[in-house]
């Protein structure tokens, strides 16, 4: 009987040790992937900042020259030629926007920071989208934690952060029968502010989920997005020593959680 109990105890110990080892290996793998992703993003951010600097000035010159030619009445351009120049200008402006997006990937200037009320900023942004006819019929609910203190952050970059994530959610629910977006702010016990955005849209495939914060990675059609929006959000949040992650929801849709230190 004694030997039998010892055998049972030994079997249980081996089982629990195996489970603990498997759990440790799983945690190590998650940390390894997280570190690898962060290293890759840092390298991409540095490259993006350099590209934005090198390409931005020529694009500005090209845009100015196109406008000058199109506006010069002495050139006696045909209507079709003027339209072609205007189309060229639109393409140049699209490139200019891309370089601005790339420049955001670089480290933000801390001199731009100020004390901001994020509840007020989010409320203002949500109000604008509610008036936008493109998103009529979409329910956007904002649940505020009124105890949240002011956050020392760039006003412009926080607006970019909430705009990119909200537009991503709006695009996801546009074909949903009863589209719903929930935004929530709360102050955690660890001296951090949490911003959570949930939608009941099309969701993200598990294979795509680890890549959605990478620059130029998109599951949308070619003409529906550059794949820069969530990458910009990642760069902004991590430059403020925060973190963000995305997860698929059980009933469909996506949840993005952002945590910013106070």
Secondary structure, 3 states (H helix, E strand, C coil): CHHHHHHHHHHHHHHHHHHHHHHHHHHHHHHHHHHHHHHHHHHHHHHHHHHHHHHHHHHHHHHHHHHHHHHCHHHCCCHHHHHHHHHHHHHHHHHHHHHHHHHHCCCCCHHHEEEECHHHHHHHHHHHHHHCHHHCCCEEEEECCCCCCCEEEEHHHHHHHHHHHHHHHHHHHCCCCCCEEEEEEEECCCCEEEEEEEECCCCCCHHHHCCCCCCCCCCCCHHHCCCCHHHHHHHHHHHCCCEEEEEECCCCCEEEEEEEEC
